[in-house]
Amino acid sequence: MNKILITGIEGFVGSYLAEYLQKKKYKIFGIHFVEPVKKIGKLYRCDIRDYPNTLKIIKEVKPDAVFHLAAQSSVAQGEKNILNTFSINVQGTLNILESIRQSNMKSRVVYISSCAVYGQSNIKLTENSNTKPISFYATSKLCSEKICQYYANNYGLNIVMLRPFSHTGAGQSEHFIFPRIAKRVAEIEVGLAEPLLTVGNIDIRHDYMDVLDIMRAYELALTKCKSGEVYNITSGKPRRIRKEIEYIISLTNKNIQIESDNSLIRTNDISLLTGSAQKFRKLTGWKPQINFHKTLAGLLNYYRGKIN
């Protein structure tokens, strides 16, 4: 495989993936809706809800593989604008797959789903665990998985579905907890903010990883995984958000307080989200390599650099 098409190349994960695969000597092509900050490979501006334009790009690029990342990925925005979330996440996915089918291509498709499809649980989740999404974002992702499975089973498309668990790194949106906290701590250090962190429910426990460990997994999925199958990508080590915030605070000499704000607590927060990547590891040998505290320290230093 040489030619890789990444949808959503302008996003947090898409930009990391483009850079990672380019270093591995893949030829990169990208579909973007918003102008990318990092311009890697040959880029096409396209709304994936626009089927004719999507089909045109697929036929022109003739990709050996497609990483389908483009999505409305905010749980909060998913609830506020259900129609938009459905059209991007479900219709957009259908347009990508139908474009490949109509082009008679043998491209491997790596569909990036989400661990959120499992919903609330008190067990370590495997790919055979029940899926009970509690947000519309997660519902849209599960719906798209079903479409992928249909195209794999009925049309013979070469599709792998990945369910990554939580991951972070420099450049992630500050809508997510650890970038938001790291930025705030960096601001407090230089006197730009009061020494107070206002948070929602931080006693939830989720598996977390560094985004670069996710990149390694995504590349392995190109060649190691079986079409039509779903794979968890996770550390299997749930972390209490409160303890990780306390770790970030420990990296500074400021006396910073944590205060709960009920208005920031979401009714669809998942209290425990931990899984097993044994199925994926058995095929690929993959496991996370980066210490998560190194990831958090890197996030804080990233914002220190931006502010200073």
Order of alpha helices (4+ residues) and beta strands (2+ residues): beta-alpha-beta-beta-alpha-beta-alpha-alpha-alpha-beta-alpha-beta-beta-alpha-beta-beta-alpha-beta-beta-alpha-beta-beta-alpha-alpha
